[in-house]
Amino acid sequence: MEFKVKNNKKEQKLEETVQSALMQIKEKNYDAELLARGIPKEKIRHYGFAFEGKNVLIGS
């Protein structure tokens, strides 16, 4: 999971913030330890949470 607050200078929509969060999960290899412990890749879920004030968007 990655949580991000929308940056108005970089992102127009919350969807862009969600994509940025998901990209960070992949780039920083968040699931490496789970894979090393033998958890199959298909059982690992990636979620990006984007916030703008009281608005929240969750993507996977």
C-alpha positions in Angstrom: 0.0 0.0 0.0 1.1 3.5 -0.7 -0.7 6.6 0.5 -0.2 9.9 -1.4 -1.7 13.4 -1.1 -2.5 15.0 -4.4 0.1 17.5 -5.5 -1.7 20.2 -7.4 1.5 21.3 -9.2 2.1 17.8 -10.6 -1.3 16.2 -10.9 -4.6 17.3 -12.2 -6.8 14.5 -11.0 -6.8 12.0 -8.1 -6.5 9.2 -10.7 -3.0 10.5 -11.5 -2.1 10.4 -7.8 -3.3 6.8 -7.6 -1.1 5.9 -10.6 1.8 7.7 -9.0 1.4 5.6 -5.9 1.1 2.4 -7.8 4.2 3.3 -9.8 6.1 3.9 -6.6 5.1 0.4 -5.3 6.6 -1.2 -8.5 9.7 1.0 -8.6 10.7 0.5 -5.0 9.8 -3.2 -5.1 7.5 -3.2 -2.1 6.7 -6.9 -2.5 10.3 -8.2 -2.5 10.2 -9.4 1.2 6.9 -11.2 0.7 8.2 -12.9 -2.4 11.4 -13.9 -0.6 9.2 -15.5 2.1 7.6 -17.7 -0.6 4.3 -15.9 -1.0 3.2 -16.3 -4.6 3.1 -13.1 -6.7 -0.6 -13.7 -7.6 -1.6 -13.5 -3.9 0.1 -10.1 -3.4 -2.1 -7.1 -4.0 -1.0 -3.5 -4.6 -3.2 -0.6 -3.6 -2.6 3.1 -4.1 -4.6 5.6 -1.9 -4.9 9.2 -3.1 -6.2 12.0 -0.9 -7.3 15.5 -1.7 -8.9 17.1 1.4 -11.8 14.8 2.4 -11.8 13.0 -1.0 -10.2 9.6 -1.3 -9.6 7.4 -4.3 -8.2 3.9 -4.0 -6.8 2.0 -7.0 -5.1 -1.3 -7.6 
